[in-house]
Amino acid sequence: MNEVNVERIDHQMLQRDVPPGLDRPGRSLRMARGHLDRVEEMRDRPPGTWSSPDDLPRSLNYVAEALEELTWHDLARLAYLEELAVYRRLEATWPGTYAVGLRRTLTALRSNLMGLGRYEEALPIAREERRLSLSLVGTETYALQLANTARYWLTEILVKLGRYDEAVESAAAAVDEIREQPAKRAGTPKGYVLAYALDDYSERLDRVGRFEDALTAAAEAVRFWRRKAEDEPVKYAGALETLGRRLACVGRYEEARAAFADVVQVLRGPADTDECLRGTLAGALNNHGNRLASLGSHREALAAGEEAVARYREVVERERADQQAMELSFDEPDELLDYPDRAYRRYERDKAQAEVRKVELRLCIALVNLSSRLRKVGRFDEALAANAEAVEIERGHVDADAAASEPQLATALNNRSVILDDMARYEEALAAASEAVRMYRPLAEQNPGRYSASARTRSWCSPRLALPRWTPSMRDAAPPKKRSPGTTRSRRPSRRPATGSGHRPDPSCTGWTRHHPARRRRR
């Protein structure tokens, strides 16, 4: 992608409606128009007539950044492409003089293209970005770190394109390149960079079914983070979580269980002294409960789920107290403030409300999981109460943040239908399942990779839809035999995947227990 016939951006293209909800869009639009005026003055003039050697590409960059602020990313792409073409011409005429500006433009363009989902177009840009960054080592202070970052995004683009084997090769190359780099360098220390690369390599290997190799990479990353555990408990816990999943994929289930338990233990001490880590511990407990449930340890899973909910309640109360304290600190009515102060207060208020909403939705996830744990041990009324609390909170946030709330609400309603079904309250189960399916349908259309039936089957928190069993026609044709709420249906276990074929079961996946050798039934 050396020389491109670039469509030039012009003022006519800026005749668009500004999206609602942006911060000071008028300022961004004025900046875009003002810098575009300068661009049009210089476009067809030789560089020697510009006010500075890089005046044209720099003005194009200002236009692109203003358009990004307006979320007009397609127009920003045109500005970046023209900027890139100008820098290439300048660099060809004066080699080495404009290399840094060219590299920065490549970085901005690659990010823009990825945001637009134009991965085929982004791939050669990322490759050129990496090559140019390496050529600047010794000239630009952070060039080596920038080259490593470009390598990471190159790997990610290959994944987005479905070229998984090439992504593995790229991730392996990243690890080898970092091993060869000097220990003393600007930017992030080498050990940290290598640990991040190993984690990424492990993820790519797991994606293509090379589970033993993925485990080896994850174990090396854990060894590094173990040495940094006192300073980086969250990262160490994250590495242990990955290690547990890798162990599970090769059938080392008890070691996986121990790794998942270690995640919680690593976070307990720091969370007692740092309240910012209490939400992290709550999330770890919630995940640990899911893992234990998948292993069939339902009593232990229930205890973890109960503690997760209790911890999240503490976090929610803290965020609500912070929000209330902020409101009390506003000693003047909004109408007495001038525009900048009103805008800043609105920003602070929105930010505080978003924080409360975020932790309340996390509490809802824990409540839904807790309801599943309670259901598994036959405590159906308590399970229904936990679920009802989650549904109520999620409904309250749909208007403010539908993108975050609706998927969770659909999951909670689906979970509710399962509990009601087990309690033989079939009409209510049908109503909850029907509403869940109505909510899932548009989600699946918008994002089939995440919400389609096949995606839910792959997910380790895949929902069990009650609707297909309890449609009105099915009930009318063959009314289900009633059973006591304390009983559950027996299910014939599915066959275990053949060795070496497909993805091995992960204990973090729903239904994993049916594959566990100690829990398989005789046929």
ChimeraX attribute file (.defattr): number of C-alpha atoms within 10 A of each C-alpha:
attribute: neighborCount
match mode: 1-to-1
recipient: residues
	/A:1	9
	/A:2	10
	/A:3	11
	/A:4	10
	/A:5	8
	/A:6	14
	/A:7	12
	/A:8	13
	/A:9	21
	/A:10	16
	/A:11	11
	/A:12	7
	/A:13	9
	/A:14	15
	/A:15	8
	/A:16	8
	/A:17	6
	/A:18	14
	/A:19	10
	/A:20	8
	/A:21	7
	/A:22	12
	/A:23	12
	/A:24	11
	/A:25	18
	/A:26	12
	/A:27	12
	/A:28	19
	/A:29	17
	/A:30	13
	/A:31	17
	/A:32	25
	/A:33	17
	/A:34	14
	/A:35	20
	/A:36	22
	/A:37	15
	/A:38	15
	/A:39	20
	/A:40	17
	/A:41	12
	/A:42	18
	/A:43	14
	/A:44	8
	/A:45	11
	/A:46	8
	/A:47	16
	/A:48	8
	/A:49	10
	/A:50	14
	/A:51	10
	/A:52	10
	/A:53	14
	/A:54	15
	/A:55	16
	/A:56	26
	/A:57	25
	/A:58	18
	/A:59	22
	/A:60	27
	/A:61	24
	/A:62	20
	/A:63	30
	/A:64	30
	/A:65	21
	/A:66	23
	/A:67	24
	/A:68	18
	/A:69	18
	/A:70	23
	/A:71	15
	/A:72	17
	/A:73	19
	/A:74	15
	/A:75	21
	/A:76	27
	/A:77	23
	/A:78	20
	/A:79	28
	/A:80	25
	/A:81	25
	/A:82	22
	/A:83	25
	/A:84	27
	/A:85	21
	/A:86	20
	/A:87	24
	/A:88	19
	/A:89	14
	/A:90	20
	/A:91	17
	/A:92	13
	/A:93	11
	/A:94	11
	/A:95	11
	/A:96	13
	/A:97	14
	/A:98	18
	/A:99	22
	/A:100	18
	/A:101	18
	/A:102	23
	/A:103	23
	/A:104	17
	/A:105	23
	/A:106	26
	/A:107	20
	/A:108	19
	/A:109	26
	/A:110	28
	/A:111	17
	/A:112	20
	/A:113	20
	/A:114	18
	/A:115	13
	/A:116	13
	/A:117	14
	/A:118	15
	/A:119	21
	/A:120	14
	/A:121	15
	/A:122	23
	/A:123	22
	/A:124	16
	/A:125	25
	/A:126	26
	/A:127	18
	/A:128	17
	/A:129	26
	/A:130	26
	/A:131	15
	/A:132	20
	/A:133	27
	/A:134	18
	/A:135	15
	/A:136	20
	/A:137	15
	/A:138	10
	/A:139	12
	/A:140	14
	/A:141	13
	/A:142	16
	/A:143	23
	/A:144	23
	/A:145	21
	/A:146	23
	/A:147	23
	/A:148	20
	/A:149	19
	/A:150	23
	/A:151	23
	/A:152	21
	/A:153	21
	/A:154	25
	/A:155	28
	/A:156	22
	/A:157	24
	/A:158	20
	/A:159	18
	/A:160	16
	/A:161	15
	/A:162	11
	/A:163	13
	/A:164	19
	/A:165	15
	/A:166	14
	/A:167	25
	/A:168	23
	/A:169	14
	/A:170	21
	/A:171	26
	/A:172	19
	/A:173	16
	/A:174	23
	/A:175	21
	/A:176	14
	/A:177	13
	/A:178	19
	/A:179	14
	/A:180	8
	/A:181	11
	/A:182	10
	/A:183	11
	/A:184	9
	/A:185	14
	/A:186	12
	/A:187	13
	/A:188	11
	/A:189	13
	/A:190	18
	/A:191	15
	/A:192	14
	/A:193	18
	/A:194	20
	/A:195	22
	/A:196	17
	/A:197	24
	/A:198	25
	/A:199	25
	/A:200	23
	/A:201	27
	/A:202	29
	/A:203	21
	/A:204	25
	/A:205	24
	/A:206	20
	/A:207	17
	/A:208	15
	/A:209	16
	/A:210	17
	/A:211	22
	/A:212	16
	/A:213	15
	/A:214	27
	/A:215	25
	/A:216	16
	/A:217	23
	/A:218	27
	/A:219	22
	/A:220	18
	/A:221	25
	/A:222	25
	/A:223	15
	/A:224	16
	/A:225	24
	/A:226	18
	/A:227	11
	/A:228	14
	/A:229	17
	/A:230	12
	/A:231	12
	/A:232	13
	/A:233	21
	/A:234	19
	/A:235	16
	/A:236	25
	/A:237	27
	/A:238	17
	/A:239	25
	/A:240	28
	/A:241	24
	/A:242	24
	/A:243	27
	/A:244	30
	/A:245	26
	/A:246	27
	/A:247	25
	/A:248	22
	/A:249	24
	/A:250	18
	/A:251	17
	/A:252	13
	/A:253	19
	/A:254	13
	/A:255	14
	/A:256	26
	/A:257	21
	/A:258	12
	/A:259	22
	/A:260	26
	/A:261	21
	/A:262	18
	/A:263	24
	/A:264	23
	/A:265	15
	/A:266	18
	/A:267	22
	/A:268	19
	/A:269	13
	/A:270	19
	/A:271	17
	/A:272	12
	/A:273	10
	/A:274	9
	/A:275	14
	/A:276	12
	/A:277	19
	/A:278	21
	/A:279	21
	/A:280	21
	/A:281	28
	/A:282	30
	/A:283	22
	/A:284	24
	/A:285	29
	/A:286	29
	/A:287	23
	/A:288	26
	/A:289	31
	/A:290	29
	/A:291	27
	/A:292	21
	/A:293	28
	/A:294	22
	/A:295	24
	/A:296	19
	/A:297	14
	/A:298	21
	/A:299	16
	/A:300	15
	/A:301	28
	/A:302	25
	/A:303	15
	/A:304	25
	/A:305	30
	/A:306	23
	/A:307	19
	/A:308	28
	/A:309	25
	/A:310	16
	/A:311	21
	/A:312	27
	/A:313	18
	/A:314	16
	/A:315	24
	/A:316	22
	/A:317	14
	/A:318	15
	/A:319	20
	/A:320	19
	/A:321	13
	/A:322	15
	/A:323	19
	/A:324	12
	/A:325	11
	/A:326	14
	/A:327	14
	/A:328	9
	/A:329	8
	/A:330	10
	/A:331	7
	/A:332	8
	/A:333	8
	/A:334	14
	/A:335	8
	/A:336	9
	/A:337	12
	/A:338	9
	/A:339	11
	/A:340	9
	/A:341	12
	/A:342	15
	/A:343	15
	/A:344	11
	/A:345	17
	/A:346	13
	/A:347	13
	/A:348	15
	/A:349	14
	/A:350	13
	/A:351	13
	/A:352	19
	/A:353	15
	/A:354	14
	/A:355	16
	/A:356	21
	/A:357	23
	/A:358	18
	/A:359	20
	/A:360	23
	/A:361	22
	/A:362	22
	/A:363	29
	/A:364	27
	/A:365	22
	/A:366	30
	/A:367	28
	/A:368	29
	/A:369	29
	/A:370	28
	/A:371	29
	/A:372	28
	/A:373	26
	/A:374	25
	/A:375	24
	/A:376	21
	/A:377	13
	/A:378	18
	/A:379	15
	/A:380	21
	/A:381	16
	/A:382	14
	/A:383	25
	/A:384	23
	/A:385	15
	/A:386	22
	/A:387	25
	/A:388	19
	/A:389	15
	/A:390	25
	/A:391	22
	/A:392	12
	/A:393	17
	/A:394	27
	/A:395	15
	/A:396	12
	/A:397	19
	/A:398	16
	/A:399	11
	/A:400	13
	/A:401	14
	/A:402	14
	/A:403	12
	/A:404	15
	/A:405	22
	/A:406	20
	/A:407	18
	/A:408	23
	/A:409	28
	/A:410	24
	/A:411	24
	/A:412	28
	/A:413	27
	/A:414	26
	/A:415	27
	/A:416	30
	/A:417	30
	/A:418	26
	/A:419	27
	/A:420	23
	/A:421	21
	/A:422	22
	/A:423	22
	/A:424	17
	/A:425	15
	/A:426	21
	/A:427	16
	/A:428	14
	/A:429	24
	/A:430	24
	/A:431	17
	/A:432	22
	/A:433	30
	/A:434	22
	/A:435	16
	/A:436	26
	/A:437	18
	/A:438	11
	/A:439	17
	/A:440	21
	/A:441	14
	/A:442	12
	/A:443	18
	/A:444	15
	/A:445	12
	/A:446	12
	/A:447	12
	/A:448	15
	/A:449	12
	/A:450	15
	/A:451	20
	/A:452	16
	/A:453	16
	/A:454	12
	/A:455	15
	/A:456	16
	/A:457	15
	/A:458	12
	/A:459	15
	/A:460	18
	/A:461	15
	/A:462	17
	/A:463	17
	/A:464	15
	/A:465	19
	/A:466	24
	/A:467	20
	/A:468	11
	/A:469	13
	/A:470	22
	/A:471	16
	/A:472	14
	/A:473	10
	/A:474	12
	/A:475	13
	/A:476	10
	/A:477	8
	/A:478	9
	/A:479	11
	/A:480	13
	/A:481	6
	/A:482	11
	/A:483	12
	/A:484	9
	/A:485	18
	/A:486	13
	/A:487	11
	/A:488	14
	/A:489	7
	/A:490	6
	/A:491	7
	/A:492	11
	/A:493	15
	/A:494	11
	/A:495	9
	/A:496	13
	/A:497	12
	/A:498	9
	/A:499	8
	/A:500	9
	/A:501	8
	/A:502	10
	/A:503	17
	/A:504	19
	/A:505	21
	/A:506	26
	/A:507	29
	/A:508	26
	/A:509	20
	/A:510	22
	/A:511	20
	/A:512	18
	/A:513	21
	/A:514	22
	/A:515	20
	/A:516	19
	/A:517	10
	/A:518	8
	/A:519	12
	/A:520	15
	/A:521	12
	/A:522	6
	/A:523	5
